[in-house]
Amino acid sequence: MRMASNVAQKVDDQVASDMKLEDQQSRLLEAEADQHHASMSRRILFKMDTRILPVLALLFLCSFLDRTNVGNARILGLEHDLGLSNQQYNQGLAVFYATYIASELPSNLVLKKVTPKIWLPLLTALWGIITMCLGFVRNFGSFFAVRALLGIAEGGLLPGMVLYLSSLYTRQEMALRIGIFYTAASLSGAFGGLLARGLSAIGPRGGLEGWRWILVIEGLLTVVAGFVAYLLLPVNIQTASYLTGEEKVFAAERLRGLHTGGGSERFNPMIEREEKFKWSEVRRGVFNLQVWLSATAYFAILSGLYSFGLFLPTIINDLKITSDPNQTQLWSVIPYAVATPVTVFIAFLSDRLKLRGIMMLFTLPVAIIGYAVSANVSASAQVRFGMTCLMAIGMYSSVPCVLVWNSNNSAGHYKRATTSALQLAIANCGGFVATFVYPSIDGPLYHKGHTVILGLLVFSWFAILANVLWCMKINQDKRNGKYDQYAGSGDDRDPAFIMIL
């Protein structure tokens, strides 16, 4: 009896030992698989980041240069040489934003058909040619017409790039990537000032004044950038020549959350590529409260950003801290240079914490302080110049978060295409505000302009707060089963799809 008991005990011990060994082997295999997945993810992200983001940053740099270089040209004689009044100059700026806004949604809806590889470089080359033409205008009529065409060509770039990136990266990786290429916007201010200073020295030559050479050469560089983009951008992950077959399969699986711990919160990009156009998806994007809250907040931010880009040289010039317009161009570099690293850091932190709106609740007050001091406190020219750095930091660092937010919280290609374009169409109406809030007669303090932007940024803060609370409510409703009817729908209504705050 005792012998049988001992045998049974040995059998049990052996079974337990075997199970423990199997468990250890299983954990070891899982650890090796996780290590392999992490290694593959790093390799794929490195390849995409080093080949796609620099190209998009180049296009965006050209975009901001070509829309704001009239600010540099203005203080070098554009208004005088064309015989423009202050009102006519502002009208020329406003028509750009009107056509820019009108072209955003149609451009995004055709992007899938034409493919980003063709459409984005084509738009870039077109507006580069148009910018060159701006260097040869002779009166208000031609200035107005060329600015209108420039808006049509440029309008599809940013919504197209956001939509393009959303097909290549997971939701938790988007803010940093957009932050990286969006720093090109802040760099454009710094680079634009330096470039304008150098190019203006060419003229008068060949019958062209110095400000005309700024437009002609920057336009030519943009055309070259368009050709470079066509050669380097892939249509999608499956056509990326720098990825191996294994990496392409793994990259597609990552987007479905299979190797990132994301579950089914991000849906199959293969299905989205096969998705047919439906007006119901467009309507679902248009009648989305999140879009309107984030879009109006972004509108307020862009009102500040565009006025900042267009009038910073004029504002600095009126501070009388520089001896001539050429020195002003150099001083205008500083706020952008300060804002650039902060923008990248905030975007990195946003991805790491998986937060968008909540990050903006901390970045926007920096710009609010800058405008509040400039508008209401009697201070030296040096202090007011320091406030321009706070304005740049607060506004530029907020943009990657708001720009990626709707894309993060929209699933389905045409729903996401609609929300991305609609948000930008509404937000870019800030260009109309920007062109009229800083009339030259208000210099050198520009109390009215600073106060308007200050009020808009305060509104933006509350709109972002409302959107955060709305996303929290949707997530709570999904946990409470109110969205169970959409389980397996493959879009953002699915209970598995968690809204990012």
ABEGO torsion letter per residue (X at the ends): XAAAAAAAAAAAAAAAAAAAAAAAAAAAAAAAAAAAAAAAAAAAAAAAAAAAAAAAAAAAAAAAAAAAAAAAAAAAGAAAAAGBBAAAAAAAAAAAAAAAAAAAAAAAAAAAAAEAAAAAAAAAAAAAAAAAAAAABABAAAAAAAAAAAAAAAAAAAAAAAAAAAAABBAAAAAAAAAAAAAAAAAAAAAAAAAAAAAAAAOBBGGBBAAAAAAAAAAAAAAAAAAAAAAABBABAAABAABBAAAAAAAAAAAAGAAAGAEAABBBAAAAAABBBBAAAAAAAAABAAAAAAAAAAAAAAAAAAAAAAAAAAAAAAAGABABAAAAAAAAAAAAAAAAAAAAAAAAAAAAAGBAAAAAAAAAAAAAAAAAAAAABBBBAAAAAAAAAAAAAAAAAAAAAAAAAAAAABBEAAAAAAAAAAAAAAAAAAAAAAAAABBAAAOAAGAAAAAAAAAAAAAAAAAAAAAAAAAAAAAAAAAAGAAAAABGAGBAABAABBBBX
